[in-house]
Amino acid sequence: MDLKETLQTYIEAAHTHAAETVQGDDAKKINRAFDRIEESVRVLMQSEEGKAALKTLLQSPEGYVRTWTAMVLTAEEPRVCKKILKEATKETGVWAGTVRTFLEEWKKGNLDSAFS
């Protein structure tokens, strides 16, 4: 899979994971999306081009993608990511709670990123 395809897979999986988490209907779909995110991130973080492509998603107009990217890149871009994550915690519901927990654990020093 090339960089463009990997990035597209990541975008789709990040949206699906968060949207399905909000709906809470299909745990298998949520878990599959998580696995696709994890695999895509592993590939993207192996190269400077991949990291740069992922960083552009911190400005994505799609909130779920932007938030997932902030959880992935907290070690790389802590100030930007913290701002994005704080914004996401202003919402209500399961997804906001997930982000809130991640942000709290990151602030405590227990996490470097979503996959640390």
N, C-alpha and C positions, 0 to 999 in steps of 0.2 A: 504494500500500500504506500503510495507516495504522500508527501507532506500535505498536499491539498485535500486528498481523500481522508487522511488521518484527522485533520482539523475539522472537516465536515462531520466525520463520525463523532468526534468529541462534542461538537456543537449540538448535534441531534440527541446524543445520549445525555448531555447535561440538561437540556430542556426536558426530555422525557423523564429523567430521574426526578427532578424537582416537581414537575407537573403531576406525576403519578404519586409522589409523596404527599402532595396536597390532597389529591383525591383519595388516596389510601386504599384503592380497590384491588390492586394487583401486585402483590409482593414479588412474584416471579419477574414481572416486567421491570419493577424497580431494581431488583438485584441484577438483572441482565444489563440494564442501563449503567449501573454502577461499574460492572465489570468492563463494559466498553469504555467508560470514562477512564478507568484505571489503566487499561491497555493503551489507550490513545495518549494519555499523559506520559506514560513510560516512553513511548516512541518520540513524542514531541520534545521531551526534556533531554534527549540524547544529543541534540544538535543545537547550535546557536540559532539557526534558521527556525527550528521548531519552537524554541523558547520565545523568539521574537514574534512568531505568529500567534502563539498563545497569549503573549502580553497584549497584543492588539485587542483581544477579547475583553480586556478590562474596561474597554470603552463600548462594548456591545450594547445596542439598544434593547436587547433581550435580557431582562433582569435575571432569569435563572442562569443563563450562560455567564453573565457578568459575575454573579455571586459564586457560582461553582469555580470560575477562574480565579477569583479572589481567594477562595479556600485552597486552591492548588498553588498559588504563587505567593503566599504570605511570606515565605523566606526570601523571595526574590524582590518583592515590591511591598514591604510592610506598611508603609504609610498609605499608599493608594488602596491596598487591600483592606486595611482596617476601616477606612472610610466607607468603602463599598459594603463591607460586612455590617457595620453599624447601621447603615441605611436599611439593609435587608431585615434587621431585627426590629424595625419599627412596625413591621407588618404583624398580623396575628396568624395563628395556625401552626401546623406541624412543621412546615418548611422553615418558618421564621424561628421556631423553637430549635430546630436542628442547627441553624446558622448561629443562633444565640449560644448554644452549647459549645459549638466549635470555637467561637470567638472567646468565650470565657476560658476554655482550655488552652487556647493559643496564648492568651494574656498571662496565664499562670506558668507558661513555659513548658507545658506538657506536649505540645505539638509544634512542628515546624511548618507542616502543610497537611492537607487532607490525606496524604499518603505517606506520612512520616512514621 
